[in-house]
């Protein structure tokens, strides 16, 4: 009986930890969306991983890349979080974005844990946009 209780407690604690982690990851991505909506590229840049920050060098360069290459991220009409998966210690959050024209885009955010919290290590477009139904 004691073993069953300990196993149940472990599952509950693990589940709570995973839920908190999921919420933190979504929070990081959501805050970056909010910064983009406000054209606050300096704030949006803070949610990028140190590697991306080093690559883009400045919030202005980062903002140019987003507005030109990821307009659906810069100006999303709607955002829906899909599954979060772990692969070899890396976390990937799938996000469906509806753009201003009603097209759907599915992107995968590679998330990295840093001393400052979760940061975005890269974004990959998984599916081409389709017409809204």
C-alpha positions, 0 to 999 in steps of 0.5 A: 500500500505504501508503494502505491501511495509513493508511486501516486505521489511521484506521478502527481509531483511530476505532473505538477512540474510538467504543468508548471514548465509548460506554463512557463514556456507558453508564458515566454512565447506569449510575452514575446508575441505581446512585445512584437504587437507593441513593436517593442523589438528590444523587449522581444529580443530579451526572450531570444536565447543568448545564442540568437542574441549573439547571432542577430547582434541587436534588437533592430536586426532581430526585428527586421528578421521577424517582420520580413521572415515571420510576419505571422509572428509579428502580427498574429490575429490568434495564437493557439498552443498545441503540444509540447514535446521533449527530445533528447533534453530539448523542448519544442512547443508547437504553436498554431498562428492565424495571421491577419488574412485568416491563414493558419501557420504551424510553427515549432519553437525550440525552447532553452532553459537559461538562468534567466528562465525559458528562452526561444532558441529558434522557430521553424515553420512546419506547415504552409498557411492555408485558408481559414474555414 
